[in-house]
């Protein structure tokens, strides 16, 4: 199973996008995309490659689920269950 994470595009330059993934900035290669990418777009990132452009609503919903999972994990850690 592979995990891809949504990131918001901060800037684009020469086939690379700088994206914000959960508050962390990282580069994502754009070679795999055929559509134009611009600042403010959301991309699905896997191992440093943009694999899909996402509608903002879908990206925000996915990020919300990630936040909920992190919150639940922290609760379980505090309770000593993991």
N, C-alpha and C positions, 0 to 999 in steps of 0.2 A: 504494500500500500504506500502511496506517495502522499505527501502533504504539501499543498500549495497555500500560500498566505496572501491575502489582499494587501496591497500597498498603494498609497496615494502618490502620484507623480509630483515631485518638487521641481524638477528641471529635466530637460532633454538636450543631449549634445552628442552628435556623431554616433548614433546607434546605441547609446547608453542612456538610461534614465536613472536619476537619483530618486529613490522612493522612500517614503516614510512608512515603516512597518512597525506598528505598535510603539511609536516614539523613537525608533532606531532608524537612522538613515543608512541605506545600502544601495549599491549599484545593481541594476538589472539590465541585462542585454536585451535588445529589442529585435534581434535577427529573426526570431521565430514569428513575428507579427507582420501582417500585410497592411494593417490599417494604421493611420496616422495616430501618434501618441503626443499629447500635449500636457502641459502643467495643469494639475487638477484632476486629470483622469485617474481611474483606479485600474490597477493591473493585478492579475493573479500571478504570483511569483513562485517559482520552484527552482531551487538550486542556482539562483542567480540569473535565471532566464524568465522573461515575461512570457507566459504561455497563453494568456487571454486578456482581453480588455473587458472590464466588468461595468455594468451599469452602476451608478453610485448607490442606488437603493440596495442592490444585491451585495455590494462590498460592505456597506454599513451593517446590514443584517448579519453577514458572516462575522464581521469584527465584534458585533454584539455577542454572538454565540461564543467566540473565543474568550471574551471578557467574563462571561458567565462561567465557563469552564475553569478559568483561572481562579475566580472567586470561590467556586465550590472546592477546588483543590486546596486552596489556602485554609478553608474551614476544616477540611479533613485533616490537614497537617496539624492545625491547632488542637484538634481533638485527639491527636495521636493515632489516628486510624490509618495513616500512611507514613 
